[in-house]
Amino acid sequence: MRHELAKLYEHIDDIEIAMMTTRRPDGHLQSRAMATQKRAEGADLWFVTLEDTEKVRDVGADPHVNLAYYKDRTREWVSVSGLASISRDRAKIHELYAPDWNAWFPKGGDPRHGTKDDPRMVLIGVEVHAATFLEVNEPQPVVLFELVKGWVTGATPDIGEMHHVEK
């Protein structure tokens, strides 16, 4: 699984944002943009958020999540299914903290707001259970040709190799 996860990381490393889908208490699905954080022990993928949010409530009720990534330039995509958990581990928050988090945590009367000591910050760790992704190994002109050929002939364009990862 480690080799497959390494290949998965290769594909998402230069995609800053994932669409994280959770199940609301009413059973409906909800997606929102989330920045994938650097890798660290304790989860396959990490995200940061405010503690008092719908996504934290959703994960608490049903830990199953889907993460969708897309590279417009290459038409590559990644779909990750996994189990999410909420971490309030201050040491892990300090380890993962990045200065740009400051922009996503509204300021209040507490000078810690937006810093790595912000008591409202929590992490969402995702353990990957399965992932599917398209790896495009062709130059952009070949990909465009394949897309046009598929459109004209009705055949499925051959633009890359599908990969499946499962634990």
Summary of the structure (lengths in Angstrom):
residues: 167
radius of gyration: 18.3
end to end distance: 6.6
largest distance: 62.5
contacts: 468
relative contact order: 0.19
helix: 28%
strand: 37%
